[in-house]
């Protein structure tokens, strides 16, 4: 049972990281196409814009963490085998 839990956590982390990378790539491709969204944020809003731009760059890691948290929330109650009552 514990081994499967780690497989679920790994899968959640993989999916979250993958989604974060895809979203980050979309922002990168928009920047490369000539529409500087994140660059304009830094120019127009200074430190706050830089913070938002850095958060966009951290999206894959946020996705990784949120994927693990999502799996934890979805499977928060594991059945206890110690009481022997089966399904409750």
Phi and psi in degrees as a GROMACS rama.xvg file:
@    title "Ramachandran Plot"
@    xaxis  label "Phi"
@    yaxis  label "Psi"
@TYPE xy
-66.4931  -34.4442  UNK-2
-64.8516  -41.4452  UNK-3
-65.6375  -33.4874  UNK-4
-61.548  -41.7333  UNK-5
-70.7077  -31.4089  UNK-6
-65.7101  -42.7533  UNK-7
-61.8831  -45.0465  UNK-8
-61.4529  -42.1145  UNK-9
-63.7126  -40.6728  UNK-10
-66.2551  -42.6813  UNK-11
-61.7926  -41.5003  UNK-12
-65.1019  -40.6967  UNK-13
-63.3944  -47.0024  UNK-14
-65.3086  -44.0813  UNK-15
-62.7039  -43.3393  UNK-16
-64.9061  -41.8015  UNK-17
-62.1613  -42.9138  UNK-18
-64.5527  -40.3924  UNK-19
-63.6457  -39.3004  UNK-20
-65.2531  -42.8195  UNK-21
-62.4337  -45.2148  UNK-22
-63.9339  -40.4034  UNK-23
-63.8951  -40.171  UNK-24
-65.0217  -36.4514  UNK-25
-61.4142  -45.3149  UNK-26
-61.8367  -40.3156  UNK-27
-62.7068  -45.4939  UNK-28
-66.4369  -35.8335  UNK-29
-65.0727  -41.7687  UNK-30
-61.5855  -42.1151  UNK-31
-71.4758  -22.9807  UNK-32
-80.9899  -4.89286  UNK-33
108.94  6.71657  UNK-34
-113.065  87.3881  UNK-35
-76.1117  78.5061  UNK-36
-66.3057  -55.5268  UNK-37
-70.2842  -36.1433  UNK-38
-64.58  -39.9894  UNK-39
-67.0367  -33.3084  UNK-40
-58.4726  -44.7024  UNK-41
-66.3173  -42.2283  UNK-42
-66.2096  -42.3336  UNK-43
-83.2225  -33.1561  UNK-44
-117.12  2.32953  UNK-45
63.9895  -122.441  UNK-46
-65.6476  -37.4186  UNK-47
-66.9829  -41.5025  UNK-48
-63.8759  -38.9231  UNK-49
-63.9927  -40.8329  UNK-50
-61.2748  -45.9431  UNK-51
-63.4108  -41.0985  UNK-52
-63.3717  -39.7653  UNK-53
-68.0555  -34.5248  UNK-54
-66.7501  -34.9821  UNK-55
-65.0563  -38.6468  UNK-56
-69.7679  -21.6565  UNK-57
-90.9544  1.61674  UNK-58
-53.4373  -41.573  UNK-59
-59.4238  -37.4032  UNK-60
-76.0475  -34.3082  UNK-61
-64.3217  -40.5782  UNK-62
-62.7153  -39.772  UNK-63
-60.622  -48.9684  UNK-64
-65.1161  -42.9645  UNK-65
-68.272  -31.0821  UNK-66
-64.366  -41.8067  UNK-67
-66.8542  -42.4368  UNK-68
-64.329  -39.4843  UNK-69
-61.726  -43.5333  UNK-70
-63.8958  -41.1215  UNK-71
-60.7433  -42.67  UNK-72
-69.5716  -40.6911  UNK-73
-66.7774  -36.7358  UNK-74
-116.113  44.5612  UNK-75
-70.71  -25.9609  UNK-76
-112.336  107.144  UNK-77
-92.3127  142.62  UNK-78
-67.4427  138.267  UNK-79
-85.9179  129.331  UNK-80
-94.0597  -9.41514  UNK-81
-73.9169  -33.1338  UNK-82
-81.2243  -20.2678  UNK-83
73.6216  12.4302  UNK-84
-87.7254  -10.0659  UNK-85
76.8663  -135.512  UNK-86
-76.4549  136.259  UNK-87
